[in-house]
Amino acid sequence: MDEKTAVITGAGSGIGRAIALKFAANGAKVHILDVNQKDANNVASEICQAGGSAMAYACDVTNQAEVGARFREISQRGPIQILVNNAGVSHIGNVESTTETDFDRVMRVNVKGYYNCIQACVGHMKPHGGVILNMASVAGSAGLATAIYERIIPGGSRKCMTSWRRLNPLGEWESRRKWPRWHYFCVQMRLRSLLE
C-alpha cells in the first residue's frame, strides 16, 4: 500500500480507526473522515506519531455538498486510490419499537452516506482506477430480532452500490461476482486477523 491514498469514513473510532491504523502501518497515506473532528484528529495524530501519514477532516456523510467538498480537497493532494465506506450508525429495536426518525437516521448514514461518498469519489478514480470497499453488518446474513434495519441495508448493499467494485483505467466498471452470504463472515474474520 506504499504511497497509496486511502479515504476512510468513520475512522475516528472503532473499526474505522483500526483500518486506518493498519493501512497507515502498511504505507498508505490515510485521510480520515469523521463527523467528530476531535476523534479524527486523535487518530491522525496517533498515526503520525507512529511515523505514518494521515490527515483528519470533519465530515457528515449524509451531507452531499460537504462530502463533495472533502473529496475535492483530498484529490488536490493527489489521486485517490482507495475508498473505505465504513461510517455507520446502529439502532436496537424491532419493527414495532423502531420509530420513523430512528429508521430514517440509520438509512441516511448507512445507505445514503455510502452513495454520497461513492458519487463524490468515483470521478476522481476514473483516470487511474481504484478500489471501493463498503462495510456491512453480518446481521444482513444472520438476522437479528432486535435490528430490523440490519436485514434491509446489507441485503440492498449486495444488490446495488455497496458491493466490492474495481474501476479500471478506462473508466469502465469491472463487476466482480456477487458475493454469497458467507463472504460477509469471511470479510469479518479476515479484517479481524489483519487488525490483530
Buried (B, 14 or more C-beta within 10 A) or exposed (E): BEEBBBBBBBBBBEBBBBBBBBBBBEEBBBBBBBBEBEBBBBBBEBBBEEEBBBBBBBBBBBBBEBBBBBBEEBBEEEBBBBBBBBBBBEBEBEEEEBEEEBBEBBBBBBBBBBBBBBBBBBBBBBEEBBBBBBBBBBBBBEEBEEBBBBBBBBBBBBEEBBBBBEBEEEEEEEEEEEBEEEBBEEBBEEBEEEEE
